[in-house]
Amino acid sequence: MATLLQIPLQRLSNRPPSRNGGFCSSFSNRRTLKVRAVKEKIEEIKTPSSADEITKKYGLEAGLWKIFSSKEGGEKKSKGDEAKELLAKYGGAYLATSITLSLISFGLCYALINGGVDVPALLHKVGISADETGEKVGTFALAYAAHKAASPIRFPPTVALTPVVASWISKIVDARIEMK
């Protein structure tokens, strides 16, 4: 639906319009500018409402947070029962995904440090100073520290892969049930 707006324009100065094609020569003493505005329908952004939808989109922690932070009390299931269902559906997949990514992360950190990556120099670039005690620890301890520091990097893939792994596991379980 288009709407026609009429906006009156006044001359910008008290002097008469210039004859040399300047800005003021394009306006008469009083003129109307016509503008067409199109009114667009703005669709309401749909936010996931159930804990299962939130878990699929944002991960298991967000789904559990939705269950325990919601103030809806008139439902058939208690919050504990909802959390049990969510953990039964996604808990194993979350653990499988998280542990797998952690093992890959730790193995990569260990291989890099064992291969000669200068950890004190990397820490110095980040703004952390390494003292003599830090240089005396072993490869395992340095790899574990680097692995722990990289946990924010592992979190998004874990959240993204958990629903995928859960559906994969459920397909395997369903196929085994059908075989029996």
C-alpha positions in Angstrom: 0.0 0.0 0.0 1.5 3.3 -1.1 1.0 6.5 0.8 1.4 10.0 -0.7 3.0 12.5 1.6 3.1 16.2 0.8 5.8 18.2 2.4 5.9 22.0 2.0 9.4 23.4 1.4 10.4 26.9 2.3 13.2 28.9 0.6 16.4 28.4 2.5 17.4 32.0 2.6 15.7 35.5 2.4 17.6 36.5 -0.7 16.0 36.0 -4.1 16.8 33.0 -6.1 20.1 33.2 -7.9 20.2 33.4 -11.7 23.4 31.3 -12.1 21.8 27.9 -11.5 22.7 27.8 -7.8 20.8 25.8 -5.2 18.2 28.5 -4.5 17.2 28.9 -8.1 15.5 25.5 -8.2 12.9 26.5 -5.5 10.1 28.9 -5.8 8.8 30.8 -2.7 6.6 27.9 -1.8 6.7 24.5 -3.4 5.5 21.1 -2.4 7.7 18.0 -2.6 5.8 14.8 -3.2 7.1 11.6 -1.8 5.7 8.1 -2.2 6.3 5.9 0.8 5.7 2.2 0.6 4.5 0.7 3.8 6.1 -2.7 4.2 4.7 -5.5 6.2 7.3 -6.5 8.8 7.2 -10.1 9.7 7.5 -10.9 13.3 10.7 -12.7 14.0 9.9 -16.2 15.3 11.8 -17.2 18.3 12.0 -20.8 19.3 9.5 -21.6 22.1 10.1 -25.1 23.2 13.2 -26.4 24.9 13.7 -28.9 22.1 13.8 -26.2 19.4 16.1 -24.1 21.5 18.4 -27.1 22.0 18.5 -27.7 18.3 19.4 -24.1 17.6 21.6 -23.1 20.5 22.7 -26.3 22.2 21.9 -28.4 25.2 22.9 -25.8 27.8 20.5 -23.2 26.3 17.7 -25.8 26.2 18.2 -26.7 29.9 18.4 -22.9 30.7 15.0 -22.4 29.0 13.5 -25.2 31.1 14.7 -24.0 34.4 14.4 -20.2 33.8 10.8 -20.4 32.4 8.1 -19.2 34.6 5.4 -21.3 33.0 4.0 -23.5 35.7 0.7 -24.8 34.4 2.1 -27.5 32.1 1.6 -31.2 32.5 5.3 -32.0 33.0 7.5 -30.7 35.8 10.7 -28.9 35.0 12.7 -31.9 36.2 10.8 -34.3 33.8 11.4 -31.9 30.9 15.1 -31.8 31.7 15.3 -35.6 31.9 13.7 -35.9 28.5 16.1 -33.3 27.0 19.1 -35.0 28.5 17.8 -38.4 27.4 17.5 -37.1 23.9 20.7 -35.0 23.6 22.9 -35.9 26.6 24.7 -38.8 25.0 25.2 -36.9 21.7 26.5 -33.9 23.6 29.0 -36.0 25.5 30.1 -37.9 22.4 30.5 -34.6 20.5 32.2 -32.8 23.3 34.6 -35.6 24.2 35.6 -36.2 20.6 36.3 -32.5 20.0 38.3 -32.3 23.2 40.4 -35.3 22.3 41.1 -33.8 18.9 42.0 -30.4 20.5 44.3 -31.9 23.1 46.0 -34.2 20.6 46.5 -31.2 18.2 47.9 -29.1 21.1 50.2 -31.9 22.2 51.5 -32.5 18.7 52.2 -28.8 18.1 54.0 -28.3 21.4 55.9 -31.6 20.9 56.8 -30.4 17.4 58.5 -27.3 18.8 56.0 -24.5 18.8 57.4 -21.8 21.1 54.6 -21.5 23.7 56.2 -18.6 25.7 56.4 -16.5 22.6 52.8 -17.2 21.7 51.7 -16.4 25.3 53.7 -13.2 25.1 51.9 -12.2 21.9 48.6 -12.6 23.7 49.8 -10.6 26.7 50.6 -13.3 29.1 54.1 -13.4 30.5 55.8 -16.8 31.0 58.3 -17.1 33.9 60.9 -19.7 34.6 58.3 -22.0 36.2 56.3 -22.1 33.0 59.4 -23.1 31.0 60.1 -26.1 33.3 56.7 -27.8 32.9 56.4 -30.7 30.6 54.8 -31.1 27.2 51.7 -32.6 28.6 51.0 -29.7 31.0 51.6 -27.1 28.3 49.3 -29.0 25.9 46.6 -29.3 28.6 46.9 -25.5 29.3 46.6 -24.7 25.6 43.7 -27.1 25.2 41.9 -25.5 28.1 42.5 -22.0 26.7 41.0 -23.2 23.4 37.7 -24.2 25.0 35.8 -21.2 23.7 36.8 -22.3 20.2 35.4 -25.8 20.8 32.1 -24.6 22.1 30.3 -23.4 18.9 31.1 -26.6 16.9 29.9 -28.7 19.9 26.6 -26.8 20.0 26.2 -27.0 16.2 27.0 -30.7 16.0 25.1 -32.0 19.0 21.6 -32.2 17.2 23.3 -33.7 14.1 25.0 -36.4 16.2 21.7 -37.0 18.2 19.8 -37.6 14.9 22.6 -39.9 13.7 22.5 -41.9 16.9 18.7 -42.2 16.8 18.8 -43.4 13.2 21.4 -46.1 14.2 19.3 -47.1 17.2 16.1 -47.3 15.1 17.9 -49.4 12.5 19.0 -51.8 15.1 15.5 -52.1 16.6 14.1 -52.8 13.2 16.7 -55.5 12.6 15.6 -57.4 15.7 
